[in-house]
């Protein structure tokens, strides 16, 4: 059994953070001892390490709670080819990649439209009779 201080040292967080996470995610941890002194099991340390990792990536506490629920469900079903937590993480990664590609596509589309407008202006300028272009600069955008 580990003390809150030992868990805090293992996770490189403050003991107050460990206490706060223990209160917030108590249903995912082992019950307290009868004398109400908190002691953590290795499984509790793994849960709190997952909380630390998820919070370090900016995941909101409600989503961390859901991720811990998914982890608990997937631990019960060891026959799955991929755990539900891993699938959810992969799905989120795919969503992030699609959003990144969409942003790049939007930027490239804007650049293409700008170049097309410039080409249209130059084409119109070239279509003018020669004597109307004398002494004038081609359009630039």
C-alpha positions as CSV (number, residue, x, y, z in Angstrom):
1,X,0.0,0.0,0.0
2,X,1.2,3.5,-0.9
3,X,0.8,6.7,1.0
4,X,-0.5,9.9,-0.7
5,X,3.0,11.3,-0.5
6,X,4.5,8.3,-2.2
7,X,1.9,8.4,-5.0
8,X,2.6,12.2,-5.4
9,X,6.3,11.5,-5.7
10,X,5.7,8.7,-8.2
11,X,3.5,10.9,-10.4
12,X,5.5,14.1,-10.0
13,X,2.5,16.1,-8.7
14,X,1.7,17.7,-5.4
15,X,0.0,15.7,-2.6
16,X,-2.9,18.2,-2.8
17,X,-3.4,17.2,-6.4
18,X,-3.4,13.5,-5.5
19,X,-6.0,14.3,-2.8
20,X,-8.1,16.3,-5.3
21,X,-8.0,13.6,-7.9
22,X,-8.8,10.9,-5.2
23,X,-11.9,12.8,-4.2
24,X,-13.0,13.5,-7.8
25,X,-12.3,9.9,-9.1
26,X,-13.0,8.0,-5.9
27,X,-15.3,5.5,-7.7
28,X,-12.4,4.3,-9.8
29,X,-10.1,3.8,-6.8
30,X,-10.0,1.2,-4.1
31,X,-12.0,2.1,-0.9
32,X,-10.4,3.9,2.0
33,X,-9.2,1.9,5.0
34,X,-11.7,1.6,7.9
35,X,-9.8,4.3,9.9
36,X,-10.2,6.7,7.0
37,X,-6.5,6.8,6.2
38,X,-5.9,6.8,2.5
39,X,-3.7,4.1,1.1
40,X,-3.3,3.4,-2.6
41,X,-2.8,0.1,-4.4
42,X,-0.8,-0.3,-7.5
43,X,-4.0,-0.3,-9.5
44,X,-4.9,3.0,-7.9
45,X,-1.5,4.3,-9.0
46,X,-2.2,3.2,-12.5
47,X,-5.6,5.0,-12.5
48,X,-4.0,8.2,-11.1
49,X,-1.2,8.0,-13.7
50,X,-3.9,7.9,-16.4
51,X,-5.6,10.9,-14.9
52,X,-2.3,12.7,-14.8
53,X,-1.6,11.9,-18.5
54,X,-5.0,12.9,-19.7
55,X,-5.0,16.1,-17.7
56,X,-1.6,17.0,-19.1
57,X,-3.1,16.9,-22.6
58,X,-5.8,19.3,-21.5
59,X,-8.6,16.8,-21.3
60,X,-11.5,18.1,-19.2
61,X,-12.3,16.3,-16.0
62,X,-15.6,15.0,-17.2
63,X,-14.0,13.4,-20.2
64,X,-11.3,11.9,-18.0
65,X,-14.1,10.4,-15.9
66,X,-15.6,8.9,-19.1
67,X,-12.2,7.6,-20.2
68,X,-11.8,5.9,-16.9
69,X,-15.2,4.3,-17.3
70,X,-14.3,3.1,-20.7
71,X,-11.0,1.7,-19.4
72,X,-12.9,-0.2,-16.6
73,X,-15.4,-1.6,-19.1
74,X,-12.6,-2.7,-21.5
75,X,-10.7,-4.3,-18.6
76,X,-13.7,-6.6,-18.0
77,X,-13.7,-7.8,-21.7
78,X,-10.3,-9.2,-22.3
79,X,-11.3,-11.0,-25.5
80,X,-11.5,-7.8,-27.5
81,X,-8.9,-7.4,-30.3
82,X,-8.5,-3.7,-29.3
83,X,-9.6,-2.1,-26.1
84,X,-12.4,0.5,-26.2
85,X,-10.1,3.1,-24.7
86,X,-7.5,2.5,-27.5
87,X,-10.2,2.8,-30.1
88,X,-11.5,6.0,-28.6
89,X,-8.0,7.4,-28.5
90,X,-7.4,6.4,-32.1
91,X,-10.7,7.9,-33.2
92,X,-9.8,11.2,-31.5
93,X,-6.4,11.2,-33.2
94,X,-8.2,10.6,-36.6
95,X,-10.5,13.5,-35.9
96,X,-7.6,15.8,-35.1
97,X,-5.8,14.7,-38.3
98,X,-9.0,15.3,-40.4
99,X,-9.4,18.8,-38.9
100,X,-5.7,19.6,-39.6
101,X,-6.1,18.4,-43.2
102,X,-9.3,20.4,-43.6
103,X,-7.5,23.6,-42.4
104,X,-4.7,23.0,-44.9
105,X,-7.2,22.4,-47.7
106,X,-9.0,25.7,-46.8
107,X,-5.7,27.6,-46.9
108,X,-4.8,26.1,-50.2
109,X,-8.2,26.8,-51.7
110,X,-8.0,30.5,-50.6
111,X,-4.5,30.7,-52.3
112,X,-5.9,29.0,-55.5
113,X,-8.8,31.5,-55.6
114,X,-6.4,34.4,-55.3
115,X,-4.2,33.1,-58.1
116,X,-7.2,32.5,-60.3
117,X,-8.4,36.0,-59.8
118,X,-4.9,37.4,-60.7
119,X,-4.8,35.2,-63.8
120,X,-8.3,36.4,-64.8
121,X,-7.2,40.0,-64.4
122,X,-4.0,39.4,-66.5
123,X,-6.0,37.6,-69.2
124,X,-8.5,40.5,-69.4
125,X,-5.6,43.0,-69.6
126,X,-3.9,41.0,-72.4
127,X,-7.2,40.8,-74.3
128,X,-7.2,44.6,-74.6
129,X,-6.1,46.0,-77.9
130,X,-2.3,46.8,-78.0
131,X,-2.8,50.6,-78.2
132,X,-4.9,50.6,-75.0
133,X,-2.1,48.9,-73.0
134,X,0.6,51.3,-74.0
135,X,2.1,53.1,-71.0
136,X,0.0,51.1,-68.5
137,X,1.2,48.5,-66.0
138,X,-0.4,45.0,-66.0
139,X,-2.8,44.6,-63.0
140,X,-1.3,43.1,-59.8
141,X,-3.2,41.8,-56.8
